[in-house]
Each structure stands twice: as C-alpha cells, then as structure tokens.
Amino acid sequence: MAAFEYQALDGAQRLKRGVVQADTPRQARAMLRDEGLIPLDIEAVAAANRVGRHWGAGRERTLILRQLATLLKAGMTLEEVLTVLTDQADRAPTRRAMGAIRARVLEGTSLSRAMAEHPGLFPRLYSASVAAGERTGQLEAVLAQLADYAHSRETMGRGLSLALVYPALLALIALAVVSALIGFVVPRVVNVFDQAGHALPWVTRSLLGLADALGRYGWLGVVLLAGLVALVVVTLKKPEMRLRFDRWRFNWPVIGPLFKAQQTALLTRTLAILTGSSVPLVEALSVSGAVLGNTAASKDIEQVARKVSEGVSLSKTLEPIDWISGIAKRLTHAGEKSGELSPMLEQSAEIEERALASAQSVALSVIQPLMILLVGVVVLYIVLAIMLPILNMSQLLGGS
C-alpha cells in the first residue's frame, strides 16, 4: 500500500489537502469519492521530492518527536500516531514525508528504517537512536529524549542568530540614514556655499571626496567584493581547503572559543543521547562525527571512532584533541571508570551549553555598544560636515 497526497473539494466547495493510503491512484480517487470529496489532484508520495532541510525544519522535527513519544505512551498504535501526524502536518513536504513513513511502516518496515529514508527531516542520529529504542523496547523514552535534544539544538542554533538581529537592524538603519544625508542633504548645503563663493571646511571637503569616490568607483568595489565572495565559496568547496579553514576557525580571537564550546556541547549531547539509547559506542561516535558542522571536528571524531574500535578507551582518544574542553575530557574519563558514561556526557553537555550561552551574552554585550559607537561616530562626522559650513556662514554674515 502506497501513500498519495491529494487535493479535493468537499460538499461546500472548500479545498482540502491530505494523504490517503491506497494501492493505486484509482483506488485513492475512489476512496475520496466515498468520503464525499471530489478529487482534483492525486500524487504518489514516493514520486514527490523528499523533505529537505528548510527554515523551520528543526521546530517540525521537535514537534513530531514530542507527539510520537506522547501519543505512543498514551496507548495509541504506531499506525494511528503516524496517521494523526500526517493529517496535522502544516507543510506539504513534511506531510508527504510523514505519509511515506506511515506507508512504509504499514508495509512492515521498522519506524527507524522508514525515518532513515528521509534524512532531511530525520538525520542519521535520530534514525539510529530510534533503531536502538526499538531493539531495547524503550521507544517512547528514546523519542522523548530525542525531542529534548532536537529542542535544545534548535535553541542553541537560533540563540546567537536572534541576538544579532538588533545589531544588524541598527547597521541597516544607520546605512539608510547615512545614504540619505550624503545623497540629499550634503549636496544642497554644498550648492549654497558654491553660489556664495565661500571655501568649505576640510571635514566637508573630505565627505564630498568620499561621496564622489563612491559614486565613481562604487560599482568597482561591489564587483571586487562579489568576486572575492565567489572565490571564497569556490575555494571552500575543496575538501582540503575546507578542512584548513574549519581548523583555523578554532583559533579565531573571541569567536574561536565559542566555536569550541559549541562543537564540544554538540558532541557530548549527541553521544549522551546515543549511548543512553544503547547505541554501540563506535556507531555513536560515527554518527556524532557526521552531526558536527565543522569538518575538522568531524575528522577528529572519525579518528576517535577508529581508535575506539581498536580497543583504546574513549577518554584516552579524546585527550589530544584541543577543541574539546578539559571538563568534557575529565567527565568522560569519570564516566568510563564508573560505568555511567551517558549521564556524565549529558552533564558535560549541560556545562558546555551554559558556558556557551554565557559567552554569547558577553560577546553580544560587547558587539552592541561597539555598533552603536560606530554608528554615532559616522553620524557625527556627517553632521559636522553639514553644520560647520553653516556656522562659518553665520559668522561671516555676523561679521559683515
């Protein structure tokens, strides 16, 4: 039985969308007519594009996992839960993906394997953890842990972006104001002084020179900037250059420690989820390395997984990696000695996430005043360039 996404009209001529399970498109149309609907369009979910990474995918993933855990714990069957989630999906790609997952489960495929067929919505971390939950009979608990993990990762990734909205908005407004002053106010003042035959102050002359240079050669600067951006993008597509760049990011002043804390928190949180779900450590390391967004960090964890598969302890293999914090290494060592690796990794993740949030707050508390100061200096420069000629004219008129 396959899944078909449909568009149909009900008795009140209102458009309805959804997913129906049927063997053929003809049977799907017949089922819709039996429900009093007039089918307009039927599309097999398998033929549709699978859901990819898009804005809001993290929130959708969190909601789906939370509802899966809650409804399964309430006693609903997996088929019933997947039907509810398919019908409630807001986005068409997500609705198609959930319909396809439900169809695969009805065919006898495990939930984890069906989720693995949609990596855009459920990356490997989630399907591997669900597979472990299915093996151990703890699916509801694993889904609840994954929902918490998805929420924390979404919050972590969104925190700095949202915090930078104010400085970015301030910079855009300042740019608009400066452009308006240079484009409309300054030329009018200059025309008045040209007609009066008075010499302009050096501040005004410098601003006029800057405006003239931007007017003549601004396009060249835009072209050069676009070419530089294109060159950087092409260069970073080369694996060896991307690896060097990601390794270099860890050494940036101010921002470098944030990258280290973010990667350490993501690694320990992912490992805690996977090992707590009874995923073998080597597989958990492999999945965790793929989850990390930094290619240099992923490469390091791949080497760690290889050494652990050879019998070396996890804490020993993590020791030479400089971007992993000392606290995470010590807690990992303590977890191995006590047999409580997953709780120790989770504790390490919480510490790193708190440190990351604190570092972000400090960075933003520095960035925002600097942005305000920079905008103030630019505006002061322009105001002086406008006001000094007016004051000079007033003095000349007063002296005469």
N, C-alpha and C positions, 0 to 999 in steps of 0.2 A: 504494500500500500504506500502510495506517494502523497506528498503534500502539495496542494495547489492554492496559490494566492488568488483571490477573486475580488472583483468589483461588481456590485449588483445593486438593483433598485428594489426597495421594499414596496409595500402596498401604497404608501404615501409618497411614492416617487422620490424618496430620500436615498442618497448614495451610501452604500455600506461596503466596508472592506473587511477582509478577514482571511483565514486559512482554513481549508477543508481537506479532510483525508479521504482519498479515493484511489481506485486502481487506475482509472483513465480520466482524461478531461471530460469525456462524455458522461461518465458516471458522476463526476463532480458537478456538472451542469444539472443533471437530473436531481441530485441531492439538494441543490439550491432551489430548484423549482418546487420540490416537495415542501420546502420550508416557506414557500410563498414569495420567493425572490426571483427577480428577472436578471439572469447573469449577463453582464456586459463584457467582462474580460476574465479569462482564466489563464494563469501562467504557472507552470510547474516550478516549485521552489528549487528543485535541483538544477533547473536551467537558468535560474536567476543568479546574479552575482552574489557571492557570499559577503556577509557584512565585513567591512574592513574597519580600520582604526579611524574614527572620526571624532569631532568635538562632542563630548557628552558620552562617549562610549564607556568611560570609567564609571559614571553615575549609573548607567544602564546595567553594567555588569554587577555593581554592588547591589542594586535593587533586585535583580534576577536571583542572585545567590541568596540574598536575605529571604526572599519569598520562597525559594526552593527549600531552604532549611526550615522555615516556619511552617509551611504547609505540609511537608513530609512529617514533621514532628507532630502535627495536629492529626495525623492518621490518614491523610489523603494518599491515594496511589500515585506513583510517579507519572502515569499517563494522565491522570486528572490534573496534576500540578502543571505539567507541560502544556496541557490544553488551556488552562487558565492564563499562564504566562504568555502563550501565543496570542490569545484574544486581547490581552491587556497591553501588548507592546505598542508603543506610540509610533516608533519609526518603522517604515516599511522594511528596510534591510534587517532590522532586529526581528521583526515579525516573521520574515522569511526564514531567518536562521533558526528561530525557535520552532517554527513549523517543520523545518527539515530535521531538527534534532528529535522532535516528537515522532516523526515518521520513521526515523532510524531506530528509535527505541521500540516502536511497535513491531518492527521487523525482527527484533531480537538482539539488536546491538546494545552494548552497555552504554550507560549515560556518559561515561568518561570518553569512550571512543567516539561517540556522536559529537561531544563537545570539541574533541580534538580536530574534527573536520572543519571547525570554524575558529581558526586561531586569532582572527581579528577581534572577535568578541571574547573568546576564552583562550588566552595564550597557554603555552605548554605547562606552565606552573599549575594552572587550575585543573587541566585535564589529568595531570599526573597525581595531584592530590586527591581528586575525586576517585581515580582508579584505586588508590591506596585505601580510601574510605570504603569503597565497595568490597575490597578484599577483606578488610577487618570488621565489616559490619557497623561502621561508625560514620555512615554517610552524612547524617544530619549534623553531627558535631563538626565534621570536616567542612561542610558547606557553611556553617556558621562562622568558623574560623576564617574561611576564605572571604566571606562577606566583610568581616572586620578588617582583614588585610587589604582588600580592594578599597575600602573606605579610607583607611589610613594612607595608602599610597596616593589615592586621588587627592586627599587633603594636603599631603606633603608636596605633590607636584603643583597644586594650584596655589599654595600659600604665597610663594615668592612672586608668582605672576600677578596675583591680585594686589599684592603690596606695592608693586611697581607701577600700578595704574595711575596713582596720583602724580608721581614724578613725571611720567610720560605725558599725562594730560597737561601738566604745568608747562612742560617744554613745548608742546604743540601750541598752547595759547600764547606763550611768550614769542614763539616764532611768528605767529599770525600778527601779533601786536607790532613787533619789530618791522615786519614786512610792510604793514600799513603805514607806519611812521616814515620809513625810508621811501616808500613809493608815493605817498601823497603829501605828508606834512613838510618834510625837508625840502623837496623841490619848490614848494610855494614860498618858503622862507628865503631860499636862495634867490629866487626871481626878484623878490622885493629888494634885496641887497644889490643885485646886479643892476637893477634900474636906478638905485640910489647912488651907485658908484662907490660903495664902501667895501673895504677889504674884509674878508671873512676870517674869523679866528681859526687857529690851526686845528682845533677839535672838529669844527665844521668841515674844514677842507679835507681832513683825514676821512671823515664819514662819507663825504662826496666821492673821494677817490675809491673808497671801498665799494660804494654802491655802483660806481662806474665800472670797476673791475668785475664785479659780479654780473653786471648787465652785459659786458662784452665777452667775458670768458666763463661765465657760469655754466653754460652748456658743456664746455670742455671739462669742467670739474665733474659734472654729472656723468659724462661719458667715461671719464677715467675711474670714477667711483664704481660705476656699473661693471666696467671691465675688471676692476680689482675683485669685486664680489664674485663675478663669474670665474675668475682664475682660482680664487679660494675654494669655491664649490667643486670645480673640476679636480683640483689638487687633492681635496679631502675625500674624493671618491676612490682614490688609490689606497688600497688596504695598508700599505706600509706608511704612507703619509698620515692617514687617519690614526694609525696606532701611535705615531710620534706625537701628533697633536693632542690626542687624549692623554698621553703620558705627561705632556708638557702642562696640560690644564691643572694637574695636581700641584704644580709649583707656582701657580699664579699668586701674586700677593693679594691678600684679603679674600679673594674669591676661592683660591685653591683649597683652604681648609673647609670651606663649605662643600666643595665637590667631594672631598674625602669623607666628610661626615655623612653626606647624602648616600654615597656608594656603600659605606660601611653599614648604615642603617638599613638600606635596601637588601644587602647581602644577608645580614643576620636575621632580619624579619622573614625573608624568603626561606632561609634554611630552617628557622624555627617552625614555620608552617609545614614545610615538607617533612622534616624529621618527626614533628609531632603527629603527622598523619601516617607514620610508619613507612614513609618512602625510604628506600636504602640510601645511605649517606652519599655514595658515589653518584647515584642518579640525582639526588637532591643538589649536589654541587654542580652537576652538569646543567640542570635546569636553572639554578641560581645564576650561573655564569651567563646564560643566554638572556636572563631577565635584565641584567645590568646594562645600562645605556652607554657605558664607557667601554670602548673596545680594548683598551689597555687593561682595565679591571677584569673584563671577561676573559682575556688571555691569561691573566694571572690565576683566575679560578679554574680554568681548564687544566693548567699545570697542577694545581692543588688536587683536583679530582684524579688526575693520573697518578700522583704520588700516593694518595689515599688508597687507590685501587691496588697499589703495590705493597700496602701494609703499613705505610707511615701514618702516624697519628695526625688528626686534623690540626691540632694546636701547633704542632711542630712545622707543618707545611705552611701555616699562616704566618709564622714568625718573621720570615724575611720580607714580607710584603709591607711596604712603608705606608701605603694609603689606608691600611686597616689600623684602627686606633689600638692603643695599648690595653684599654679597658676591654675591648671586644676579644683580644687575644687571651687576656687573663681569665675572663669569664668562660671562654671556650675551653681552656685548659681545666678550669674547675668543673665544668660540666662533664668533660670526659672522665675525670677522676671519680666524680660522684655518681656517674651514670644518669645524670639529669641534663643532657646536652640541650634538648629543646627548650626547657624553661630558662636555662642560662642564656641561650641565644636570644630568646624573647626579651629577657631583662636587658641584655646588651642593646637590642634594637630600641627599646624604650629610652635608654640613656642617650643613645646617639640621636634619636629623634628630638628629644628635649634640647640637647646641645645644638642641634641644627636649627631648631626654632629660635633659640636664644641668639645664635649667631646671625640669623636672618634679621631679627629685630634690631640688633646692634648695627648691622650693615645699613639697614633702611634708615635708622636714626641718624646716620652719617650722610647718606645719599640725599635725603630730602632737604636738609638745610643747605647742603652744597648746591643743589639745584636752585633753590630759592636765591642763594647768594649770587650764583652765576647770572640768573635772570635779572636780579637787581643791578648788577654791575653793567650789563648790556643796556638796560633801560636808562640807567644814569648817564651812560656815555651818549646815548641818543638825545636825551633831554638836554644835556649840556650843549650838544652840538646845535640844538634848536634855540635854546634860551640865551646863550652867550651873544649871538649876533643881535638879538632883540635888546638885550641890556646895553650893548655897545651903542646901538642906535638911539636908545633912550638917553644915554649920557651925552651923545653928540647933540641931540636935539635940545637937551637941557643946557648945554654949554653955549649953544648959539642963542 
